[in-house]
Amino acid sequence: MTIASTLRGPVQQWLRRSPLRSLTALACVCTAVYWLGIASDRYVSEARLIIQSTSLHSGASIDLGSLISGSSGGNRTDQLLLREHLRSPDMAEKLDTALHLREHFGSQGDWFSRMWKGTEASREDFYAYYLRRVQVEYDEFAGVLVVKSQAYEPEKAQQISQMLVQEGERFMNRMAHAIAQDQVTFLEGQVQALNSKVQASRRALLEFQEKKGMISPEAAAQVIAAIVANLQGQMVDLQAQRAAMQAYLVADHPNIVLLNQRIDALEKQIAQEQAKLAAPGGKTLNRTAEAFAQLELQSRFDLDMYKTALTALEQGRLEATRTLKKVSVLQQPNLPQEAKEPRRLYTTSIWVVTIMLLAGLAHLLLAIVRDHKD
């Protein structure tokens, strides 16, 4: 009698007495058979990326995640953004269009690991399967983006990783250039608008000068004021001479009469000149000078704004070139030689432990139910 035949009887009795143990043992055996013998090999191609900024003076931003993890994390936000892009449904569809992933994942692999619907899989089903086969994770400690692609053929796994790297570079460059171009385009539009405004204000100023027939009303007012001051000075001299002559000459003396005539003429001339400068409700030079000053002030303001916009445009172009992002590949996608997935012993152990825990929980629940029945 062999050892197997000797043990068969007690084992059968033990299993017959406890159906739960029988089910647990069967599940463990099936799990081990599948993961150790049936599960299809999957090849893993890995690449590592980092995003670098071309800015030479960009200040380090305070990031709570980087403070907790202890990493510098200067481009953590950009790398997380790239991670989401590589994990997006659009990226999955783009890879399928280029590499026929639906056909590959649906026609190869064992019954449990393959994509059941194959080329007929919906967008949602394919995306869920894509996330199981493509992993893009951010390494907080090293500060790099790790891309891992799984496929049933080593060449296909490498092709997936290569296309992910290429699309990541294209995405970051396109996004950075788009942001920089939007900034420059906005500044160029402001410069053009302010240039048109400067030209309009300069034309208004020239038209006002041509209409009034003078280059600067303020200068003309200063000239008239100087003339009035000169005339008033002459009139004061004549009045002094007349006062001196009236001391020893009669009022109708020819000299006094001549002085009176000259003083009257100067008073009329002064009144005329002063009327040019200011008069109630009239089109006088002071109003003209005020209108000219407002036009000139507006013209200077527009010109200053235009100069400021030009300076901002040059600074914006310089900053746009300095803030561009560059995706650097630290590790090119490798061509795997051995199947790293599934990890058979590790996965089998995990499943067996899980089954045993569930069986223990079920056994505990059954014991509680039996106690309550008693």
PyMOL commands that set and color helices and strands:
alter all, ss='L'
color gray80, all
select helices_A, chain A and resi 3-17+19-38+64-69+76-86+89-99+101-107+118-120+123-133+154-212+217-245+254-277+285-322+344-373
alter helices_A, ss='H'
color red, helices_A
select strands_A, chain A and resi 43-53+134-139+144-151+325-331
alter strands_A, ss='S'
color yellow, strands_A
deselect
rebuild
show_as cartoon
